[in-house]
């Protein structure tokens, strides 16, 4: 035992040297670990994925998960963090999901390549180990209804809306309880508030939510076509055309007010020598004699017209 005491005494006398050695070993290990964690390596990564999608007539979130395995090149830090991650939710485009069986849908490895960042994050894909991955999307009660835009738009002076505001898509799928869906006939947008509008506009607007339901899309695109315009107004005559010989039909009133909105600049006066017409056939088929006067020719550059009154009363004069 005397030799053991000698070794211990020697270590005590050289304690400082051993401290330096221990610190050097610790530093070397830290450098090695940091290098290993920051250097890109190829590893098999396996992630549990729950799928979301907007498949028509199906639930939005698959009730089960699939384990997706792939060979990826990534840093040691990334590989370690992925191995600790439990579940990732990934939204797949409906076009990438293909039906197989009653409720199951599969996605191929080639389609999965666009979702690598969503599944694994900042990695470089080498190859997927599985050719296809399958998820279930059971049916869900749904109903297709039109989208009604709600707008509060103010145009700058001399600017008008060329056509009614359009939304795309113009209808959505509403999911929910069957009793609730019976009362849903349309979906409204949030109010589109615009002021001092002097040019065409395209944007996105959220849909107004209905409690207890979800939509196939939370928002729609809308577009407003706007142009500079001039308004001219006048009173023009109304006459009945195509009246057989020997008969006379008189409209009351015989003149009406008309306003025309035309694109700027206005090249000609569309109201010059204009006469509105009521076809005699329309008068014959009317029960009360009330008819709508029409503009006989198509105006060039005219955005819209307004006639007041919109209906005239025609009377046949018997001689």
C-alpha positions in Angstrom: 0.0 0.0 0.0 3.0 2.3 0.4 3.2 2.8 -3.4 -0.5 3.9 -3.5 0.2 6.6 -0.8 3.2 7.7 -2.9 1.0 8.1 -6.0 -1.6 10.1 -4.1 1.1 12.3 -2.6 2.6 12.9 -6.1 -0.8 13.9 -7.5 -1.3 16.3 -4.6 2.0 17.9 -5.3 1.3 18.2 -9.0 -2.4 19.3 -8.5 -2.0 22.3 -10.7 -0.8 20.3 -13.7 -3.8 17.9 -13.4 -6.2 20.9 -13.3 -4.6 22.2 -16.5 -5.0 18.8 -18.1 -8.6 18.4 -17.0 -9.4 21.9 -18.3 -7.7 21.1 -21.7 -9.7 17.9 -22.0 -12.9 19.7 -21.3 -12.1 22.4 -23.8 -11.2 19.8 -26.5 -14.5 18.0 -25.9 -16.5 21.2 -26.2 -14.8 22.1 -29.5 -15.5 18.6 -30.8 -19.1 18.7 -29.7 -19.7 22.2 -31.2 -18.1 21.1 -34.4 -20.2 17.9 -34.5 -23.4 19.9 -33.9 -22.7 22.6 -36.5 -21.4 20.4 -39.3 -23.9 19.2 -41.8 -24.5 15.4 -41.8 -26.9 13.0 -43.4 -29.4 11.4 -41.1 -32.7 9.6 -41.2 -35.3 12.0 -39.8 -38.7 10.8 -38.6 -41.5 13.2 -37.8 -45.2 12.5 -36.8 -47.4 14.6 -39.1 -51.1 15.5 -38.8 -52.5 16.7 -42.1 -54.8 19.7 -42.8 -56.4 20.4 -46.1 -59.4 22.0 -47.8 -60.9 18.9 -49.4 -64.5 19.7 -50.4 -67.0 17.9 -48.1 -64.3 16.6 -45.8 -63.0 17.5 -42.3 -60.2 20.0 -42.2 -57.9 18.1 -39.9 -57.2 14.4 -40.4 -58.0 12.4 -37.2 -54.9 10.3 -37.4 -51.2 10.9 -37.9 -48.6 9.5 -40.3 -44.9 9.1 -39.6 -42.9 10.5 -42.5 -39.3 9.3 -42.7 -36.6 10.8 -45.0 -32.9 11.0 -45.4 -31.9 14.7 -45.0 -28.7 16.7 -44.7 -28.8 19.1 -41.8 -26.7 20.4 -38.9 -26.4 18.4 -35.7 -28.4 21.0 -33.8 -31.2 20.6 -36.3 -31.2 16.8 -36.2 -31.3 16.8 -32.4 -34.2 19.3 -32.2 -36.2 17.3 -34.8 -35.7 14.1 -32.8 -37.3 15.8 -29.8 -40.2 17.2 -31.7 -43.4 15.2 -31.3 -46.0 16.3 -33.9 -46.1 18.7 -36.8 -49.3 20.0 -38.5 -48.8 20.5 -42.2 -51.4 22.0 -44.6 -51.5 20.1 -47.9 -53.0 21.4 -51.1 -56.1 19.4 -52.2 -54.5 18.8 -55.6 -51.7 16.8 -54.0 -54.1 14.5 -52.1 -55.5 11.5 -54.1 -58.5 9.4 -52.9 -57.9 5.8 -52.1 -60.8 3.9 -50.5 -63.7 5.6 -48.8 -62.1 8.2 -46.5 -58.3 7.7 -47.2 -56.1 10.0 -49.3 -52.5 9.4 -50.3 -49.7 11.8 -51.2 -46.7 10.7 -53.2 -43.1 11.3 -52.3 -42.7 13.6 -55.3 -45.5 15.8 -54.0 -44.1 15.7 -50.5 -40.9 17.4 -51.7 -42.7 20.8 -51.7 -43.5 20.4 -48.0 -40.0 19.5 -46.8 -39.6 22.8 -45.0 -43.0 22.5 -43.3 -42.2 18.9 -42.1 -38.5 19.1 -41.2 -37.6 22.8 -41.3 -34.2 24.0 -42.5 -32.9 20.8 -44.0 -31.8 19.6 -47.4 -33.7 16.6 -48.7 -31.8 13.5 -49.9 -34.8 11.3 -50.5 -38.0 10.1 -48.8 -37.9 6.6 -47.5 -41.6 5.9 -48.1 -43.1 6.2 -51.6 -46.6 7.3 -50.4 -48.2 8.6 -47.1 -51.8 8.0 -46.3 -54.2 10.2 -44.3 -57.9 9.9 -43.5 -60.4 12.7 -44.1 -63.9 11.6 -43.1 -66.9 13.4 -44.6 -68.4 16.5 -42.9 -71.8 18.1 -43.4 -71.4 21.1 -45.7 -73.3 23.5 -48.0 -72.2 25.7 -50.9 -73.5 29.3 -50.7 -72.8 32.5 -52.5 -70.5 35.2 -51.2 -72.2 38.6 -50.9 -69.7 41.6 -50.8 -70.5 44.3 -48.3 -69.1 47.7 -49.4 -68.9 51.3 -48.4 -67.0 53.0 -51.3 -66.7 56.7 -52.0 -65.3 57.8 -55.3 -63.4 60.9 -56.1 -65.3 63.5 -58.0 -65.8 62.5 -61.7 -64.8 58.9 -61.0 -67.3 56.0 -61.2 -67.5 52.2 -60.9 -67.3 50.7 -64.3 -69.0 47.4 -63.2 -70.3 45.9 -60.1 -67.7 44.8 -57.5 -66.6 41.2 -58.1 -65.4 38.6 -55.6 -63.4 35.5 -56.3 -64.4 32.8 -55.5 -68.0 33.9 -55.7 -69.2 31.0 -53.5 -67.7 29.0 -50.6 -68.3 25.7 -48.8 -69.7 26.2 -45.3 -69.2 23.3 -42.7 -71.2 22.9 -39.6 -74.2 21.3 -37.8 -77.0 20.3 -40.3 -79.6 22.3 -38.4 -77.4 25.4 -38.4 -76.6 25.0 -42.1 -80.3 25.0 -43.0 -80.5 28.7 -41.9 -77.3 29.7 -43.9 -78.2 31.0 -47.4 -75.2 33.2 -48.0 -71.9 34.4 -46.5 -71.1 38.1 -46.3 -67.7 39.7 -46.5 -66.4 42.1 -43.9 -67.2 45.7 -45.0 -65.0 46.9 -47.8 -64.4 50.5 -46.8 -62.7 52.7 -49.4 -62.6 56.5 -49.8 -61.4 58.9 -52.5 -61.1 56.1 -55.0 -59.7 57.2 -58.4 -58.3 54.0 -59.8 -59.1 50.3 -60.1 -58.4 48.3 -57.0 -57.7 44.6 -56.2 -57.3 43.3 -52.7 -58.3 40.6 -50.2 -61.2 40.8 -47.7 -62.0 38.5 -44.8 -65.4 36.7 -44.7 -67.7 37.6 -41.8 -67.7 34.5 -39.6 -70.9 32.6 -38.6 -70.7 31.1 -35.1 -70.6 27.3 -35.2 -69.4 27.1 -38.8 -66.2 27.2 -40.8 -65.6 28.1 -44.4 -63.6 26.4 -47.1 -61.6 29.7 -47.3 -61.4 32.5 -44.7 -61.1 35.3 -47.3 -61.8 36.1 -50.9 -60.3 38.4 -53.6 -62.3 41.4 -54.7 -61.8 43.8 -57.6 -63.3 47.2 -58.4 -63.0 48.6 -61.9 -62.9 52.4 -61.8 -62.7 55.0 -64.5 -62.9 58.8 -64.8 -66.3 59.7 -66.2 -68.5 62.7 -67.2 -72.2 62.9 -66.5 -74.6 64.6 -68.9 -78.3 64.8 -68.4 -81.3 65.9 -70.5 -84.9 65.1 -71.3 -85.6 63.0 -74.3 -88.7 61.9 -76.1 -90.3 58.4 -76.0 -92.1 56.8 -78.9 -93.8 53.5 -79.6 -92.2 51.7 -82.6 -93.7 49.1 -84.9 -97.3 50.3 -84.5 -99.5 48.9 -87.3 -101.0 51.3 -89.8 -104.2 52.8 -88.7 -103.4 52.5 -84.9 -101.9 55.0 -82.6 -100.2 54.3 -79.2 -99.2 57.2 -77.0 -96.7 56.9 -74.1 -97.3 58.9 -70.9 -95.1 60.7 -70.1 -93.9 61.4 -73.6 -90.5 62.6 -72.3 -88.3 61.3 -69.6 -85.1 62.4 -67.8 -81.9 60.5 -68.7 -78.4 60.7 -67.2 -75.4 59.2 -69.0 -72.1 58.5 -67.5 -69.4 58.3 -70.2 -65.7 57.7 -70.1 -63.4 60.7 -70.2 -62.9 62.4 -72.6 -66.4 62.4 -74.2 -65.9 62.3 -77.9 -69.5 63.0 -78.8 -72.8 63.9 -77.2 -74.7 60.5 -76.8 -78.0 62.4 -76.0 -78.0 64.4 -79.2 -81.1 63.6 -81.2 -81.8 60.6 -79.0 -85.3 59.1 -78.8 -86.2 56.2 -76.4 -88.3 53.5 -77.9 -91.0 51.1 -76.7 -91.7 48.1 -79.1 -95.4 47.7 -79.9 -95.1 43.9 -79.2 -94.2 44.7 -75.6 -97.2 47.0 -75.3 -99.5 44.2 -76.6 -98.1 41.6 -74.1 -98.4 44.0 -71.1 -101.5 43.7 -69.0 -101.5 47.3 -67.7 -99.8 49.1 -70.6 -96.7 49.8 -68.4 -93.6 49.5 -70.6 -89.9 50.1 -70.2 -88.4 52.6 -72.7 -85.2 51.4 -74.3 -82.2 53.1 -75.9 -82.2 52.0 -79.6 -78.5 52.1 -80.2 -75.4 51.1 -78.2 -73.5 54.1 -76.9 -69.8 54.0 -77.4 -67.8 54.7 -74.2 -71.0 54.9 -72.0 -70.5 53.3 -68.6 -74.1 53.4 -67.4 -77.3 55.2 -67.9 -80.2 56.2 -65.6 -83.7 56.9 -66.8 -86.5 58.5 -64.7 -89.2 57.4 -64.7 -88.1 53.9 -65.6 -91.6 52.9 -66.8 -94.1 54.7 -69.0 -97.8 54.0 -69.4 -98.8 53.4 -73.0 -102.4 54.0 -74.2 -103.8 53.0 -77.6 -106.0 55.7 -79.1 -109.1 54.3 -80.9 -110.4 56.5 -83.7 
